[in-house]
Amino acid sequence: MLGWFRALMPREDRFFDLFERHSQTLVAAAEALHGVLRGGPDVARHCRTVIEQERQADAITAEVLLAVRRSFITPFDRGDIKDLIQSMDDAVDQMNKTVKAIQLYELQAFDPLMQEMGGTVVEAARLTVEVVPLLSAVGTHAARINQITEAITKVEGRSDELEQRGLKRLYQAHRQDGGDGNAMAYIIGAEIYGHLEDVVDRFEDVANEISGIVIENV
């Protein structure tokens, strides 16, 4: 009887609106982070944008978690909803950590490979904002969703390669400088590369969560 009653109740489709709003903060933060990595006088302004987008994303995440507790019917398993929004929030949180490190070290110029990694962050965010609306009809869009999540995974692979190349260049510069004079530059540079790779890793987590939803609902 309970199952029959639940079938007659409207689904809580507002979750999809919240997912889309959150994904838009990911794109805005990613584009601002890319702006940071271009260096120059606008670094501080772009850092502030990332921080503000992270705050907006946190508010949306809290709204999703509250809706999960209050909703009688949800479009997916409640655990899947929580895991998806948390993985999305982890991505913007990691962007925030990246700009916090940049502010701490007062960086104004960045290696070309860091800038390329910023491009992969933007690409992953734009793929995410494309795939999230498709979850409202996951059965209909399953094939396209899988294509996009695979594309995000490939972006993460390219980002990993860029990080390795960047670390190699830092190490070579460190050795050419005698192994001591450029030590701080190496340490700071390695930390920033690590943060950037962590950002794209979090987007891969989002892709994995979405892939799991497709498997469970198609």
Rosetta blueprint (number, residue, H / E / L):
1 M L
2 L H
3 G H
4 W H
5 F H
6 R H
7 A H
8 L H
9 M L
10 P L
11 R L
12 E L
13 D L
14 R H
15 F H
16 F H
17 D H
18 L H
19 F H
20 E H
21 R H
22 H H
23 S H
24 Q H
25 T H
26 L H
27 V H
28 A H
29 A H
30 A H
31 E H
32 A H
33 L H
34 H H
35 G H
36 V H
37 L H
38 R L
39 G L
40 G L
41 P L
42 D L
43 V H
44 A H
45 R H
46 H H
47 C H
48 R H
49 T H
50 V H
51 I H
52 E H
53 Q H
54 E H
55 R H
56 Q H
57 A H
58 D H
59 A H
60 I H
61 T H
62 A H
63 E H
64 V H
65 L H
66 L H
67 A H
68 V H
69 R H
70 R H
71 S L
72 F L
73 I L
74 T L
75 P L
76 F L
77 D L
78 R H
79 G H
80 D H
81 I H
82 K H
83 D H
84 L H
85 I H
86 Q H
87 S H
88 M H
89 D H
90 D H
91 A H
92 V H
93 D H
94 Q H
95 M H
96 N H
97 K H
98 T H
99 V H
100 K H
101 A H
102 I H
103 Q H
104 L H
105 Y L
106 E L
107 L L
108 Q L
109 A L
110 F L
111 D L
112 P H
113 L H
114 M H
115 Q H
116 E H
117 M H
118 G H
119 G H
120 T H
121 V H
122 V H
123 E H
124 A H
125 A H
126 R H
127 L H
128 T H
129 V H
130 E H
131 V H
132 V H
133 P H
134 L H
135 L H
136 S H
137 A H
138 V L
139 G L
140 T L
141 H L
142 A H
143 A H
144 R H
145 I H
146 N H
147 Q H
148 I H
149 T H
150 E H
151 A H
152 I H
153 T H
154 K H
155 V H
156 E H
157 G H
158 R H
159 S H
160 D H
161 E H
162 L H
163 E H
164 Q H
165 R H
166 G H
167 L H
168 K H
169 R H
170 L H
171 Y H
172 Q H
173 A H
174 H H
175 R H
176 Q H
177 D L
178 G L
179 G L
180 D L
181 G L
182 N L
183 A H
184 M H
185 A H
186 Y H
187 I H
188 I H
189 G H
190 A H
191 E H
192 I H
193 Y H
194 G H
195 H H
196 L H
197 E H
198 D H
199 V H
200 V H
201 D H
202 R H
203 F H
204 E H
205 D H
206 V H
207 A H
208 N H
209 E H
210 I H
211 S H
212 G H
213 I H
214 V H
215 I H
216 E H
217 N H
218 V L
